[in-house]
């Protein structure tokens, strides 16, 4: 932690108001991590606080923002269960901090700018998690990915029977993270997210769980998430594929044709990015998606 930064915190928990699980209404924890995301954070907060389901715990971990994020957190002081602001070592370090604060039995992670799909999402998830087996660690629903013009690019996540055994982006297909509800037990270690990964630690956690027990899918639209994060930014394409390869080796996944194809695509994006910059690279990606019959990501 930076010596000249004073850790700040707030929320209902500091006033002795601690959310609790109850019979028929499991406590659902929503975690948001943010750094200098004031322009994106408020819609995320709204989508959580406006849920019709009452038994929700909301935790926000800020990386020491200087852009007005703290003003927003203080604005919603009486509604957020707990918020913390201090420098961290990246998003997964912030996730780990949040996991140590979880009270709820099930947890979902929303980034600043992501939103729960509508006001009834958590009520539907509450019903779903109450009927799964005691060994189930992951319950997931659908994620709507939108482009910079707020148009739907694609819907992510399908029933596990359709995803299991298939490959996507150079690795076995996983549920998209914003649609995943994690049982508390898989987040209860000191560092559930491996911070040696900068992009794919959430994938590693999911693979670890799936090796123990199959996830359960529910037909619920959980979140709306804009593309454009690290995992879709061409600037980080090589870092992402290198972490994918590392995960494959760590878990013993083998599909060399798929992995090679994705590696070559990432190399191409990286070369274009270095030669002509961000804007032209995104135009090329959009052109490729259009030629292959998919919605453009970056078009305004």
C-alpha positions in Angstrom: 0.0 0.0 0.0 1.2 3.5 -0.8 2.5 5.1 2.4 0.8 8.5 1.7 -2.6 7.0 1.1 -5.1 6.8 4.0 -7.4 3.8 3.7 -11.0 4.9 3.6 -14.1 2.8 4.3 -17.8 3.2 5.0 -21.2 1.6 4.6 -24.0 0.1 6.8 -21.7 -2.5 8.3 -19.7 0.2 10.1 -22.9 1.2 11.8 -23.5 -2.3 13.1 -26.0 -3.3 10.4 -24.8 -6.7 9.1 -26.8 -8.6 6.5 -27.8 -12.1 7.4 -28.9 -15.3 5.7 -32.5 -16.3 6.5 -34.7 -19.3 5.8 -36.3 -19.0 2.3 -34.3 -15.9 1.5 -30.6 -16.7 1.1 -28.3 -13.7 1.3 -26.8 -12.8 -2.1 -23.6 -10.8 -2.2 -22.8 -8.5 -5.1 -19.2 -7.3 -5.4 -18.0 -4.4 -7.5 -14.4 -3.5 -7.9 -13.5 -0.1 -9.4 -10.6 2.2 -10.0 -11.2 5.7 -11.3 -14.5 4.6 -12.7 -16.8 7.4 -11.5 -18.4 7.8 -14.9 -19.4 4.2 -15.0 -20.1 3.3 -11.4 -23.5 4.9 -10.7 -25.6 2.8 -13.1 -24.0 -0.3 -11.6 -24.9 0.9 -8.1 -28.5 1.7 -9.2 -29.0 -1.8 -10.7 -28.0 -3.4 -7.4 -29.9 -1.1 -5.0 -33.1 -1.2 -7.1 -33.5 -5.0 -6.9 -36.9 -6.2 -5.8 -35.2 -9.0 -3.7 -34.5 -7.6 -0.3 -31.8 -9.9 1.1 -28.8 -8.4 -0.8 -25.3 -7.5 0.5 -23.4 -5.0 -1.6 -19.6 -4.6 -1.3 -17.6 -2.1 -3.3 -13.7 -2.3 -3.3 -12.0 0.8 -4.8 -8.3 0.8 -5.7 -7.6 4.3 -4.4 -9.5 6.4 -7.0 -8.9 10.2 -7.4 -11.7 10.9 -9.9 -14.8 11.3 -7.9 -15.5 7.6 -7.2 -15.3 8.2 -3.5 -17.9 11.0 -3.7 -20.3 8.4 -5.2 -19.5 5.9 -2.5 -20.2 8.4 0.2 -23.4 9.5 -1.7 -24.8 5.9 -1.3 -23.3 5.5 2.2 -26.6 4.5 3.7 -27.3 1.8 1.1 -24.0 0.1 0.4 -23.2 -2.6 3.0 -19.5 -1.9 3.0 -17.0 0.0 0.8 -13.2 0.2 1.0 -10.8 2.4 -0.8 -7.1 1.8 -0.8 -4.4 1.0 -3.5 -4.3 -2.6 -4.6 -2.4 -4.9 -7.0 -5.1 -5.2 -9.6 -8.6 -6.4 -10.0 -8.0 -9.9 -8.6 -6.3 -8.5 -5.5 -9.4 -6.4 -5.0 -11.6 -9.5 -5.6 -9.6 -11.3 -2.8 -10.1 -8.3 -0.4 -13.9 -8.4 -1.1 -14.1 -12.2 -0.6 -12.8 -11.9 2.9 -15.8 -9.6 3.6 -18.6 -11.9 2.2 -21.5 -12.8 4.4 -23.8 -14.1 1.7 -24.1 -17.7 0.6 -23.9 -16.8 -3.1 -21.8 -14.1 -4.7 -21.7 -12.4 -8.1 -19.1 -10.0 -9.4 -20.1 -6.9 -11.4 -17.6 -4.4 -12.7 -18.1 -0.7 -12.8 -20.3 -0.2 -15.9 -21.9 -3.7 -15.7 -25.6 -3.8 -14.6 -28.0 -6.4 -13.4 -30.4 -7.1 -16.2 -33.5 -5.9 -14.4 -35.0 -5.4 -11.0 -36.1 -9.0 -10.7 -32.8 -10.8 -11.3 -31.8 -11.6 -7.8 -35.3 -12.8 -6.8 -35.1 -15.4 -9.6 -31.6 -16.4 -8.7 -32.7 -16.8 -5.0 -35.4 -19.3 -6.2 -32.8 -21.2 -8.3 -30.1 -21.6 -5.7 -32.5 -23.0 -3.2 -33.2 -26.1 -5.2 -29.7 -27.0 -6.3 -27.7 -29.8 -4.6 -25.6 -29.1 -1.6 -22.4 -29.9 -3.6 -23.2 -27.3 -6.3 -20.6 -24.5 -6.3 -21.6 -22.5 -9.4 -25.0 -21.4 -10.6 -25.0 -19.2 -13.7 -27.4 -17.4 -16.1 -27.1 -15.3 -19.3 -25.0 -12.3 -19.9 -25.9 -9.6 -22.5 -22.7 -8.1 -24.1 -23.3 -4.7 -25.6 -21.1 -2.6 -27.9 -20.1 1.1 -27.6 -23.5 2.1 -29.2 -25.3 0.1 -26.4 -26.5 -2.5 -29.0 -26.5 -6.1 -28.2 -23.4 -7.9 -29.5 -24.1 -11.3 -28.3 -25.7 -13.3 -25.5 -23.2 -15.4 -23.5 -23.7 -18.6 -21.6 -25.8 -21.6 -22.6 -27.0 -24.7 -20.7 -24.0 -26.6 -19.4 -25.0 -29.7 -21.5 -24.3 -27.5 -24.6 -21.1 -26.0 -23.3 -19.4 -29.0 -21.7 -16.6 -30.5 -23.7 -16.5 -27.7 -26.3 -13.8 -25.1 -26.7 -14.0 -21.3 -27.0 -11.2 -18.8 -27.5 -8.4 -21.3 -27.1 -9.7 -23.1 -24.0 -12.6 -25.2 -22.7 -15.8 -23.2 -22.8 -16.7 -21.5 -19.5 -19.7 -19.6 -18.3 -19.1 -15.8 -18.7 -18.1 -14.4 -15.3 -20.7 -11.7 -14.9 -23.4 -14.3 -15.0 -21.9 -16.6 -12.4 -23.0 -16.9 -8.8 -20.3 -18.6 -6.6 -21.1 -20.5 -3.5 -19.3 -19.0 -0.5 -17.2 -22.1 0.1 -15.1 -21.6 -3.1 -14.4 -18.0 -2.2 -13.5 -18.7 1.5 -9.7 -19.3 1.1 -7.3 -16.4 1.8 -6.7 -15.8 -2.0 -9.4 -17.6 -4.1 -8.2 -15.6 -7.1 -4.6 -16.2 -8.2 -3.1 -12.7 -8.6 -0.2 -14.1 -10.7 -2.8 -14.0 -13.5 -3.8 -10.5 -14.6 -6.6 -11.4 -17.0 -7.7 -15.0 -16.4 -7.7 -15.6 -12.7 -11.5 -15.8 -12.7 -11.3 -18.6 -15.3 -8.8 -20.5 -13.2 -11.2 -20.4 -10.3 -14.1 -21.7 -12.4 -12.0 -24.5 -13.8 -11.0 -25.5 -10.3 -14.6 -25.7 -9.3 -15.8 -27.5 -12.4 -13.2 -30.2 -11.9 -15.0 -31.0 -8.6 -18.6 -30.6 -9.6 -20.6 -29.5 -12.6 -22.1 -26.0 -12.6 -25.9 -25.5 -12.9 -27.3 -23.2 -15.5 -30.6 -21.3 -15.2 -32.5 -19.5 -17.9 -32.2 -16.0 -16.3 -30.7 -12.9 -17.9 -28.3 -11.9 -15.1 -26.2 -9.0 -16.4 -25.6 -6.4 -19.1 -21.9 -6.0 -19.6 -20.2 -3.6 -22.1 -17.3 -5.0 -24.2 -14.0 -3.2 -24.0 -12.4 -4.5 -20.9 -8.9 -6.0 -20.7 -10.1 -9.4 -22.1 -11.5 -7.8 -25.3 -9.0 -4.9 -25.8 -6.5 -5.7 -28.6 -3.7 -4.0 -26.6 -3.8 -7.0 -24.2 -4.4 -9.8 -26.8 -1.0 -11.4 -26.3 -1.2 -11.2 -22.5 -4.6 -12.9 -22.6 -3.6 -15.8 -24.9 -0.4 -16.4 -22.9 -2.5 -16.8 -19.8 -4.9 -19.1 -21.6 -2.0 -21.3 -22.6 -0.8 -21.3 -19.1 -4.2 -22.4 -17.8 -4.3 -25.1 -20.4 -1.0 -26.5 -19.2 -1.9 -26.1 -15.6 -5.1 -28.2 -15.9 -3.9 -30.5 -18.7 -6.3 -29.3 -21.3 -5.3 -30.2 -24.9 -6.7 -29.0 -28.1 -3.7 -27.8 -30.1 -5.6 -26.9 -33.3 -8.0 -24.6 -31.4 -5.2 -23.2 -29.3 -3.0 -22.5 -32.3 -5.8 -20.8 -34.2 -6.6 -18.5 -31.3 -2.9 -17.8 -30.8 -2.5 -16.8 -34.4 -5.5 -14.5 -34.2 -4.0 -12.8 -31.1 -0.7 -12.4 -32.9 -2.4 -10.7 -35.8 -4.3 -8.3 -33.6 -1.1 -7.5 -31.7 0.9 -6.8 -35.0 -1.9 -4.6 -36.3 -2.1 -2.7 -33.0 1.6 -2.1 -33.0 1.7 -0.9 -36.6 -1.4 1.3 -36.8 -2.7 1.8 -33.3 -5.8 1.2 -31.3 -8.5 2.8 -33.5 -7.6 1.1 -36.8 -7.1 -2.2 -35.0 -10.7 -2.0 -33.7 -11.9 -1.2 -37.2 -10.2 -4.3 -38.5 -11.8 -6.4 -35.7 -15.2 -5.0 -36.5 -14.7 -5.7 -40.3 -13.7 -9.3 -39.5 -16.7 -9.8 -37.3 -19.0 -8.3 -40.0 -17.5 -10.6 -42.6 -18.2 -13.6 -40.4 -21.8 -12.6 -39.7 -21.5 -11.1 -36.2 -22.4 -7.8 -34.7 -19.6 -5.2 -34.6 -18.1 -4.5 -31.2 -16.5 -1.1 -31.6 -18.7 0.7 -34.1 -20.3 3.9 -32.5 
